[in-house]
Amino acid sequence: MTDVDAVVVGAGLNGLVGAVALAQAGLRVLVLEAAERPGGALRTEEVTLPGFRHDLGGTIHAIGLASPALRALELPVSYAHPPVPLGHALAPGRSVLLRRSATETALGLGRDGRRWRDVVGGFGERWERLAATVLDTTRLPPPAPAELLRFGLHGAWPATTTLRAFREEPARALFAGLAAHTMLPLSAWTTAGYGLVLGALAHGVGWPVAVGGSQALADALVTRLESLGGTIETGRRVRSLDELPAAGAVLLDLTPRQLLVVAGERLPRRLARRLEHWRYGPAVFKVDWALDAPVPWSDPALAEAGTVHLGGSAAAIVASERAVADGRVSAEPFVLVVQPTVADPSRAPAGRHTLWAYLHVPNGWDGDATELIERRIEAHAPGFRERVLARHAMGPAALEAWDANLVGGDIGGGSADWRQFVARPRLAVRPWELPGTNLYLASASALPGGGLHGMSGWLAAESALRRLR
């Protein structure tokens, strides 16, 4: 296909969202994807046993429900909510729950309940303004300036600073687990903001799963694109921009490493040097299981939680994430567990279940954490191993082989510390525009960063349309 207005390289969530945005504006769009199936980290496959559908990448779609991009597209995707968004295991048989209702959550937080309800619950009540603020930080004037200021006052701090504002362990541990999703040491600036966003969205929109698997979102985007006249070619790995047809705009759903390979000679030298020093973040080691029965949690309340944090105390989580930053894996790591079939039984044969979990490891780590993860789950759910029918493990190398954007097993497109958040991938009003070219970075390596929101592709498409017009 040579008669196109725009080319998108990479059919992950951001690439597909960007492609649809361009096609909706009337452009002829071609998408080239290296894998045999579009979706990137949204792919859902039967990697254990027939009939067990596992999300190899993201499963929880809280930030997607709040995303201005995905809300504008109004895709026909069905979402299912677990009875409880998140359970945090403090010790075997003892947990704290993050419920949809901030008031009900506060009841389980003792003396910290009021603060949680007012701060985290308050952001949850204003989730639309919060999402517009944190998912498009470069828009001028800001869509919700008061919310931006309020969020900055609460979220710019290290999570360890915010933890000191809570007086009892349940709230401290719950917030530490939320902040640990950053994959940064919790002493790093802005980690409090990540915890606030995830907690607020649990109250505001919930933490749902896509019915049938996250692939449903990718499939809906492909269907929409093709209905608008767009074309997707899979099995097309782009090694150089010289392989592309002439087009007014090229969106690249790639990380800096791949961007330098395909477009290095076209980039300004100063930008190329910055991309050469791009820092990738910690990795994950992930295990999927097919189970013959639900997880036998010591605390029955965890059976209703779509996501379970096995982290223990706030101090233990801080230590676990510090170890990863120092190039080690803690002997008592923070483990994130997702129970998709609690909300969506269609992912497994009747009476059976799927489960996945990961822990954070140093980038490129070559060990096997399967036993460590299963031991952590077994401590909180005696008899868990007896319910395992099959398992599928992916360490950093396997993750990168599956999706080249997961460099060294980093699922966020690069470290999310404050330096690479402010300048992602460069310091500019529209950082996804690559100066002096018709190229746009449309991946998690551009603002607003990682997450199943599609905003990086959406914002890149907006910039391309602005220039083309």
Number of C-alpha atoms within 10 A of each C-alpha: 9 9 11 17 19 25 27 28 26 30 31 27 28 33 34 31 30 31 34 28 24 28 24 18 12 13 19 19 29 27 25 22 24 19 18 11 16 27 26 28 24 23 22 23 17 16 19 18 16 11 16 21 26 28 25 25 19 18 26 24 23 25 23 20 21 22 21 19 22 20 12 9 14 8 13 11 15 12 20 19 22 23 17 25 25 27 23 26 26 20 16 17 15 16 23 22 25 24 23 25 16 25 16 14 21 22 15 17 24 14 14 19 20 17 16 23 22 15 18 24 26 16 24 28 18 14 21 17 18 22 24 20 21 19 22 18 17 17 13 9 8 14 15 14 13 12 20 18 12 13 19 15 11 16 21 17 18 20 28 22 15 20 21 10 12 19 13 15 19 25 28 22 27 28 27 27 26 22 28 24 16 24 26 23 24 28 16 18 19 23 30 28 24 21 23 24 24 21 30 28 28 26 26 25 20 28 30 27 25 21 21 23 24 28 25 20 23 25 18 14 25 23 14 21 24 14 13 18 15 24 20 23 17 16 13 15 15 17 14 15 17 10 10 17 16 15 16 16 24 27 27 29 30 26 25 29 17 18 20 18 13 18 17 20 12 16 18 13 11 9 14 18 13 13 19 14 10 19 15 24 25 27 27 26 27 27 21 24 22 27 22 18 16 18 25 18 20 20 15 14 16 27 20 18 27 27 28 24 24 28 26 25 22 21 15 17 25 24 18 26 27 19 19 22 19 10 13 15 22 19 10 17 24 26 24 22 24 20 24 32 23 23 22 22 17 17 23 23 15 11 11 19 27 29 25 22 24 22 25 30 30 23 20 19 20 14 11 14 21 20 9 17 23 16 16 17 23 19 16 22 20 15 15 19 15 12 17 18 15 13 17 17 19 21 23 27 20 17 25 18 14 15 18 19 28 25 26 24 31 25 26 23 24 26 23 25 18 14 13 20 19 17 15 24 27 20 13 12 12 19 20 30 23 17 14 9 12 17 22 26 30 34 32 30 27 31 29 23 23 21 20 23 26 28 30 31 33 25 30 33 32 16 15 23 17 9 11 11 5
